[in-house]
Amino acid sequence: MTTPADEALLRRAIGLAARAITLGDAPYGSLLAAEDGTVLAEEHNTVRRDEDITAHPELKLARWAARHLSPEVAARTTMYTSCQPCGMCEGAILRSGLGRVVYALATEQLVELNPPSGQWPPVPAEGPALLAEARVPIETYYAR
């Protein structure tokens, strides 16, 4: 359940998304807040400007948190973001140890507003394969 404090920070993330448009970027914004609501970092989408398909604000903040916050501090943060994180960003958020995410638009709502954003067919994948060979570097690494 979101609180009035959550809503204020979520509005700030939406404001970052609106500002991104004025800079020629896609309209997505996110911020990371400490347990007391202090904004630690904020980002917006720079996929076009950076020519980097991974330049989502959520991913940039997850990277920042992993570099600058201890696991204990990261676990007490909240990410506020204008849209629900995609699968790539969700994976980074999980690995960075952030405590919580609050988003404005759900993926389904984004697709209704921007149908091309949901038109990526799944990539065919095959596996697992070559288990005996693939496990050697993993076991070597974790045996250290």
Order of alpha helices (4+ residues) and beta strands (2+ residues): alpha-beta-beta-alpha-alpha-alpha-beta-alpha-beta-alpha-alpha
